[in-house]
Amino acid sequence: MKQPFSAAARGCCSVLGEAALFLLLLVPPGDSASLREITNFGDNPGNLKMFLYVPDNVKPHPAILVGLHWCHGTAQAYYNGNQYRSLADKYGFVVIYPGCYSSDSCFDVHSQEALTHNGGSDPLGIISMIRYVIKNNNGDSTRVFVTGHSGGGMMTNVMAGSYPGVFNAASGSATVPFACFAGGTSPDGWNDDCARGKVTKTPQEWGDLVRKAYPGYSGPRPRMQLWHGANDDILYPVNFQEAIEQWTNVLGVSQTPSTTESNKPLASYTRTRYTDNSGTVMVEAIKGLNQSHNITISEAEVVAFFGLDKTVEVDGNDSRRISRYQLSGTSLALRRTAPGIYCFTLASPPGRIAIDLYDLNGANVATIAETYSTNGNAEIVWDGSTPDRASFPAAACILLIKVNGSSAGACCRALFPGK
């Protein structure tokens, strides 16, 4: 028998189609922050409900966190049951709380529609919510994150796999690998073999399932954080190891941990990290000893993994223009010194600095600079061209800055209007 926090997966609706995006004033002036329902937010084939929390001290160009409730849960229960609201108050980001209100209140994590980019079902409705916030709340499309527990953790994996270009990072607790629930035999999509850890594959096979969801996609994929209880008797711990194998394969890092820490981030927990060649943590896996399916997580650790505890400052007429970026004491100033010439000045801890250029489709175009600063100060000049000397428009690029292996996205879509 499935228990209250089981991760049974069922589509709220499988009707496909498109609807016009209606605009809605979210928070009347003077209202204090609270959870508010948004209606007519866009294409919603799964008939989900959208709830949004905008803190009183919201940043001018806020990051976006999507928080997904467990199976048989509600958006309101997830809102009240963790610390993301108070962390949003502290750091100024907004939180979207999707709600599935079918007979079992379980997100669709099993259908072909859900496991395919732009396929429809619940994931497309969640994407519509994100687009709504970007358009109506000036949300930062370069800093979008997703997290969830149990059924919501499974949907976190689905969102990261089916819509990799949308999210910077994802964090799922008590979850299973992407597409593990595909082919569930019960009417609500529950896959007992997966839940009990009987579905095992090679890392390559698991990775191929993710890549199959969006054929031809070659852009950046979200970093992944996984939490699992060693005593989980609903979604067996085998799924934890299978998910590690899947996402290390997808993200191109070794299945051997770069580091293993005991009693981190909580007592009786073990944290393993899997880094790329620059030292960036691409997969973080956290296992709780004596923890059940209802594993205790630290929301502050999730926020830190996402980088939502960092500050991005914007100025200029276009709020997407970033003039200074701050990351753990790192400051990045951007300015135009001449037509087509851009100067990046960094003040940071001593170490390796890299700036990579991406187009809006997520394709890596070039490394603008890669240097080592002994005193923490560096100045980099870019002539606005790609390696083949073709001019690259500042109105259509994204910069990814790494300092000592820590990544930070800086949107350059309108860095220098009028170029």
N, C-alpha and C positions, 0 to 999 in steps of 0.2 A: 504494500500500500504506500502511495506517495504521501509524504508528510508536509506540514504547512510550508516549509521553505524548499520543497523539492523543485527541481528545475525542469519540470515538464514543459514542453514547448508546443504551443499551438498558435496558429495565425489568428489574429483578431478578425481578419477579413482578407480575402484574396482577390477582391475586385481590383482590376487595373484601370488606369485612366489618368487623365490630367485635369487639373482644375486651376482656374486663375488664382493668382495670389492677391488676396484682399488685405488691405492695410487696416491696422487697428491701433489706436492710441493705447499704449500699454499702461502707463502709470500717470494718472492725472497729477499736475503740479501740486506739491505740498503733501501728497500722500506718503506715509511711512512705508518702509519696505515690508512686503508680505508676499506670500505665494499667491499668484494670480493665474487664472485660467485664460488662455488665449484661444480664440476660436477663428475659424477661417484662415488658418496659417499657411495653406497651400495644399499641394497634392498629398492625399492621405488615404491610400488604398486600404490600409489596415484598420481604419476607423479608430485611431488612437486619439487620446486627449493630450493637450499640451498645457503644462503649467510652467511658469517662469518666475524665478526669484531674481530681482534686481536690487542690490543693496543700496542704502541711502548714499554711500560714498563710492558709488560705481565709478570706475575709471572712464575717461572720455572715450576711449577706444578699447573696451574690455575684452579680455579673453573669455572663452565660452566653455563651460563644463556641462556635459550631458550626464545625468545621474539616472541609472536604470534600476527599477525595483525588481525584487525577487518574484518568482512565480507565486501566484495567489496573494501578492501584495498590491499596493497602490502607490501612486505618485506621492500622495499625502503621507503615507507611512514611511516612505523613503526619505522624504523631506524632514520628517520629525525624528527619524531613527538614526541619524548620523550627524557629523560635524560640518558638512559642506556649507550649510547656510552660514554658520559663524565664521568659517574660513573665507567665504565670499565677502562677508562684512569686513574682515581684516584686510583682504588683499584687493578687493574691488572688482572681482570678476563676476559674471552672471552664471546662473545655473538653470538649465532646462531639465524639467522632470517629466518625461513622457509617461503616460499612463495607459495601460492596456486593460480594458474593462469588459473583456469577453467573459464567458461562463467560468473559465478557470484563471483568468487574468495572467496568462502566460504569453510572452512575446513569441513571435514566430521565428524560431531558429533552425527549422528543419526543411522548409519548402525550397524548391528550386528558385522561386521568385526571391526569397530572402537571401539566398546564397549566390545571387548573381547581381553584378553591378547594374543599377537602374532596372532591376527585375520587377520591382514593386513590393507589395506586402508591407510589413511594419518598418523595415529599414528605410524605405523611401519616405515614409511619413516623418521619421526622425530627421532625415536630411532636410525635409521641408521646414521643420522647426528651426534648424540651424540657419537655413537661408533667411528665414523670417527675422531672426535676431540680428544677423549681419545687416540686413536692410533697414530694420526699424529701430534697432538699439545700438547702431554703429558698432556692432560686434567685430572683433578682429578675426578675419578669415584665416590668418596665418597662425592663430593660437586657439585651436579647437581640440578638446579632449573628451574622452568618454570613459565612464566607470560604471560598475554595477556588481551586484551580488547574486549568485545562484542563477536563476533564469535571466536576471539582468547581466550577470557576468558572462553568460553564454551569448547574450545579445551584444555585449561589448566585443567579443571575439568576432561576431558576425559583422558588426559595423567596421571594425578594423580591416577585415578581409575583403568585404564587398565594396567599401568606399575608402581605400587607402589614401587617396589624395586629399581627403577632407580633414583627417585627424593627425595631430602631431604625436600623440601618445595615447595609450589605452591602459586601463588597469581593471582586471577582472578577479573577483574572489569566488571560490567554490564553483569553478567553472569546468568546461571541457574544451577540447580543441575545436577550431572552426570546422564546421561540416560533420562533426562527430554524430550529431543527431539526425543527419540526413537519412531518409529511409525509415524513420520510425514507423512501427507497425500499428500502434494504437490510434484511435480516432483523433486524439489531441496531439499526436506527433511525438509522444514519449518514446524514447529509444532505450529500452531497458539494458540491452547489451552495452551500449555506450556508457550509460550511467554506472553500471557495475564493473567497468574497466575491461570489458571483453573485446573492445574495438581497439586494436593496436596496429600501428603502421610504422614504416621506416620514416625518418625525418624527411626524406625526399618525397615520399608519398603524401605525407601531411602537407608539406610545402606546396606540392602541386595542386592540392585542393584549393588552397588560398589563391594561387596564381590563376587557376582556372576560373575563379569568380570574376576576374577582370582581365580577359585576354589582351595582351599587347601593352598593358600598363607597365611603364618602366621608371616611374618617378619614385620619390621617397616614400617609404612606408612607416607607419607609426611604431615607435618603440613600445615594448610591451612589458607590463608588470603583472605578475600572477601571485595570488594568495591562495593557500589551500590548507585545510586541516588534516593532520595525519590520521585522525579518527573519523573522517567524513564517511558516513555509511549511506549517503544519498547519491552523491557523485564521487565514486571511489577515488582514492589518491593516485591510482594508476593514471587517471586523466591529467593530473598535474604534470607528471613526467612526459606524457605524450604531448601536452601543450608546449612544454619547454622545447621539446624536439621540433615541433612544428614551427615555432616562431624564431628559434635560432636559425633554422634552415631558411625561412622566408627572409630574415634580416641579414643573412650571410655571415653569421659568426659561428665560432666553434661550439659544439655541444659540451665541451669541457669548460667548467666555470673559470673565469678569470680570477675571481675571489670567492671565498666561502667564509661566512662570519657566523659565529654562534651567539645566541642571545641578542640578535639584531633582526629587526628593529625593536622587538619586544622580548621580554624574558621567555626562554624556552622555545624561541623561534630560530630558524636557520635561514640565512639569506645568501643566495648565490647570485652572482652577477656575471653577465656575458657581454664583453665589450668588443668594439670594432678596433681596427688598427690604430685609431687616434685616441683610444681610451674612453670613448663615449659608451655609456651603458645602454645597450640596445635591448637586452632582456634582463629583467630582475625577477627572481623567483623566491618566494617567501613561504616557508612551510612551518606551520605551528604544531609543536608537539602537544599531544593530548587535546587538540582542538577538534571540534566536531564540524558538521556542515555549517553551523552558525559561527564560523571563525571570527574572532575579534580582529579587526584591522585598525590601523592608525590612519585616519583620514589625512592627518598632517603629513604622513609619509607619502601618501598618494599625491597630495598637492606638491610636495617637494620633488617627487619624481617627474611630475609634469613641468615643474619650473614656475608654477603659478604663484609661488612666494617671492618671485623676482619682480622688478619694476620696469615697465616700459613707459617712457615719457614721449609725448607727441606734441608737435606745435605746427604752426602754419595754417593756412586756410583749409587745406585738405587734411583731415585728421588722420589719414592713412600715412602721412609723411612723418617718418621717424627721424628726428634730429639728434636724439641721444638715446642710447640703449644701455641699460645698467644690468649687470649680472654678477652677483657676488662681489661687488666692489669694482667691477669692470665697467668702464664708460666708453661708449663708441660715439664719436661725433662725425657727422657726415656733412660735407659741404661741396658746392660746385665752385671750382676755382677758375674755370674758363669754359667756353662752350664745349661740351663733350668730355670734360676732364673733371674727375671726382676725387676728392681727398677724404680718406678715412683716418681719423686720429683715435688711437686707443690708449687708454690708461688702465692697466690691468695688473694682476699679479704676474710676476715673471713667468715666462713659459711659452708654449707653442701657440701661435695664433694662425688661424686659417679662415679665409673668407671664400665661400663657394657661391656661385651664381646659378640660379634655377629659372626656367621659364614658368609661365603660369600653368602649364600642363604637368609640372613636376619633374621635367627632364633636367638633369644636370648639364649645364652648358659649359661651365669653366670654373677653374679655381683662380680667383682674382689674385690671391696672395697666400703664401704659406711661409711663415717666418718664425724665428725664435727671438724673443725679447728678453734680455738679461735684466733690464731695469724696469720692465713693465710698461714701457712707453714705446709706441710704434706709430709710424705714419706711412700710409700706403696710398699711392696715387694710381688711379685706374683711368684709362683713356676711353672707357665705354665700349670697348670692342671685345669680341670673342677671339679664341686662338687663331681662327682663320682670318682675322682682321676685319670681319664683318661688324658693322655697327649694331649694337644691341640696345633697343629702346629702354630707357629707364622707366617708362610708363608700363612696362610689361615684364617685370622681373621680381625675383625674391632673392634676398641675400640670406645665407645661413652662416652665422658667425660661430666659430668654436674657439674658446680660450681654455687651454689646458684640458681639452677634451670635452668640456661642457658646451652643449649646443644651445643656440638661441636664434630664433628667427626674427629677421628684420624685414618688414615689407617695404619694397621700393617702388611700388606700382605708381606712385606719384611723387617720388622723391624730389624731383626738380621740374615742376610744371613749366611748360613753355620751352623745353629743350628743342 
